[in-house]
Each structure stands twice: as C-alpha cells, then as structure tokens.
Amino acid sequence: MLRTMITAIVLTMMAAGGIPAAGPAKDPSEQQVRERYQELADKDMIIETINQLFIGTDQRDWSKVKNVFAPEVRFDMTSLAGGSPQVLTPRQIVDGWDKGLKPLKAIHHQTGNYIVTVAGNRADAFCYGIATHYLPTRSGRNVRTFVGSYDFHLVKNDGVWWIDGFKFNLKYIDGNKGLEKDQ
C-alpha cells in the first residue's frame, strides 16, 4: 500500500514538473527521480522485512521468520540476556525462539518510529518495539511486557533485503517476570 502511495506521489510530482528540493528550485533529472523513488521503495521493503520478522514470530511461522534473515546474522540480545553478541544462522535463531516462546499462549510485537538509512545495497534501520507475552497463571498476573528498541543491519541481494544484524536494546520489563514459573 505504501509503495502504491509513493508511486502515485512521485508520478504526480513528475507530472507537475519536479520534486521540491531544499534551497533554490531545481528541476530534477529523470535519473534523480528514479534514484529517489528507488530509495523510497527500498525503505518500504526494509520496513516490510522487519514487520514480517515480528508478524512471523507472533504467528510462530518459523519458516517466514527464517526467510527474512541472511545466512549469518550478528545477533545481539545482551541487553536482555547478558553475554556477548553472536553470529548465528536463521535456524539457530528460530530454534531458540521456538523453544523459549513455546510455553506461551500468545505473543504480540508492536513496532514503530522507524528510521531507515540506505546506502546502496546496505541499510541500517531503527525502531521502537514492545513485546507482550501472555500465559494464563494461577496468580492472574498473565502478561509480561518488554519495552525497548531494535537496531537492524540489512543487505540487499537480488532485489531482496535480508537482515544480517539484529540488536535488541531493553529499556524495561513490566508485568510478571516469572510468567512461565507461575503455573
């Protein structure tokens, strides 16, 4: 949908005689318009890739999750679990998440405030994120919430963006921190 809106805006601006630029008005070349359109399309595809990661995780669609990762991923969850960043395969990431999330009745990620910087076939993306874990418990304290941000690095290969860097930056955890033990 965003891609359709961007295309409509670019075509409208092209028909009107150009894309406004900072400083003195200039007529952009066709090449500049194509480059700007490609940058906007890349940003849209990058955000879509990240969204597919979180939607796939919430749906426990591990095949979908594996398909957003490059063959090797610099994976950093040290703000949550300690230790050191590691280089993992998509299979290792998915197996860990499947095992850790299996006891939960529901998982929900909400992300936003995306900032994406594209440099050729490489990109950095930042977003805020909230993840809730739900599991009915004896105490009635059924939810645990993680609040933080994510830093991603992506590479483009054959027109597809792949996540090859993943870092979660924990701000705080709220709710039942011992959710799985409160059975």
C-alpha positions in Angstrom: 0.0 0.0 0.0 2.8 2.4 0.9 4.6 1.6 -2.3 1.4 2.4 -4.3 1.1 5.8 -2.4 4.8 6.6 -3.1 4.4 5.8 -6.8 1.3 8.0 -7.0 3.1 10.9 -5.3 6.2 10.5 -7.5 4.2 10.4 -10.7 2.1 13.4 -9.6 5.2 15.4 -8.8 6.9 14.3 -12.1 3.8 15.5 -14.0 3.8 18.8 -12.1 7.4 19.4 -13.1 9.6 18.1 -10.4 10.2 17.2 -6.8 10.7 20.1 -4.5 14.3 20.3 -3.1 15.8 22.3 -0.3 17.3 25.5 -1.5 16.8 27.1 -4.9 14.2 25.3 -7.0 15.8 22.9 -9.5 14.2 20.5 -12.0 15.4 17.1 -11.0 16.7 14.9 -13.8 14.9 11.7 -14.6 17.8 9.8 -13.0 17.4 11.8 -9.8 13.7 10.9 -9.7 14.5 7.3 -10.3 17.1 7.2 -7.5 14.7 8.9 -5.1 11.9 6.5 -6.0 14.3 3.6 -5.5 15.4 4.9 -2.1 11.7 5.2 -1.0 10.9 1.7 -2.4 14.0 0.3 -0.6 12.9 1.9 2.7 9.4 0.4 2.3 10.8 -3.1 1.5 13.1 -2.8 4.6 10.3 -1.9 6.9 8.2 -4.7 5.4 11.1 -7.2 6.0 11.2 -6.1 9.7 7.4 -6.3 10.0 7.5 -9.8 8.6 10.0 -10.8 11.2 7.7 -9.7 14.1 4.5 -10.9 12.5 6.1 -14.3 11.7 7.3 -14.5 15.3 3.9 -13.7 16.7 2.3 -16.3 14.4 5.1 -18.8 15.2 5.6 -19.1 11.5 9.3 -20.1 11.8 9.6 -20.5 8.0 8.6 -16.9 7.5 11.0 -15.8 10.2 13.9 -17.7 8.7 13.2 -16.2 5.3 13.9 -12.6 6.5 17.4 -13.4 7.8 20.7 -13.6 5.8 22.6 -16.8 6.1 24.6 -15.4 9.0 23.3 -12.8 11.5 25.2 -10.8 14.0 22.6 -11.4 16.8 22.7 -9.3 20.0 20.2 -9.7 22.8 22.8 -8.9 25.5 20.7 -6.1 27.0 18.2 -8.8 27.9 20.2 -11.9 28.5 23.8 -10.7 29.1 26.7 -12.5 27.4 28.2 -11.4 24.1 26.7 -10.8 20.6 27.0 -14.0 18.4 26.9 -14.8 14.8 24.0 -17.2 14.3 22.2 -18.9 11.4 18.5 -18.3 10.9 17.9 -21.9 12.0 19.7 -21.3 15.3 17.7 -18.1 16.0 14.4 -19.7 15.2 15.2 -22.8 17.2 16.0 -20.6 20.2 12.8 -18.5 19.9 10.7 -21.6 19.3 12.0 -23.2 22.5 11.7 -20.0 24.6 8.3 -19.0 23.4 6.7 -22.4 23.2 5.1 -22.3 26.7 3.3 -19.0 26.0 -0.3 -18.9 24.9 0.2 -15.7 22.8 3.0 -13.3 21.7 2.5 -9.8 20.4 5.1 -7.4 19.0 4.2 -3.8 18.2 6.9 -1.7 16.4 7.1 1.9 15.1 9.1 5.1 14.8 11.2 3.6 12.0 14.3 5.4 10.9 15.9 3.8 7.9 19.2 4.8 6.2 20.0 3.2 2.9 23.5 3.2 1.3 23.5 1.2 -1.9 22.9 -2.5 -1.0 23.3 -2.0 2.7 21.0 -0.4 5.2 20.5 0.4 8.9 17.1 0.5 10.5 16.0 1.5 14.0 12.6 1.1 15.6 10.9 1.2 18.9 9.4 -2.1 20.0 7.0 -3.5 22.6 6.6 -7.3 23.0 3.9 -8.8 25.2 3.9 -12.4 26.4 0.6 -13.9 27.6 0.1 -17.1 29.6 -2.8 -17.7 32.0 -1.4 -18.2 35.5 -2.6 -19.1 39.0 -1.9 -15.6 40.3 -3.8 -13.9 37.4 -0.7 -12.0 36.5 -0.8 -13.3 32.9 1.3 -10.8 31.0 5.0 -9.8 30.7 5.9 -6.8 28.6 9.3 -6.0 27.1 9.9 -2.3 26.1 12.9 -1.2 24.1 14.3 -0.6 20.6 15.9 -2.5 17.8 18.9 -1.8 15.6 19.0 -3.8 12.4 21.5 -4.0 9.6 20.3 -5.3 6.2 21.9 -6.3 2.9 20.2 -6.4 -0.5 20.8 -9.3 -2.7 19.0 -10.0 -6.0 16.5 -7.3 -5.1 15.6 -8.7 -1.7 16.5 -7.2 1.7 17.9 -9.6 4.3 18.5 -8.9 8.0 22.2 -9.7 8.8 22.3 -7.7 12.0 19.8 -7.8 14.9 20.2 -6.0 18.2 17.5 -5.6 20.9 18.0 -2.7 23.4 16.0 -3.3 26.5 14.6 -0.2 28.3 12.5 -2.1 30.9 10.4 -5.2 31.6 7.0 -4.8 33.2 4.5 -7.4 34.5 5.0 -10.9 35.6 8.8 -11.5 35.1 8.4 -15.2 36.1 5.5 -15.9 33.9 6.4 -19.5 33.0 7.1 -20.3 36.6 3.7 -19.0 37.9 1.8 -22.1 36.9 
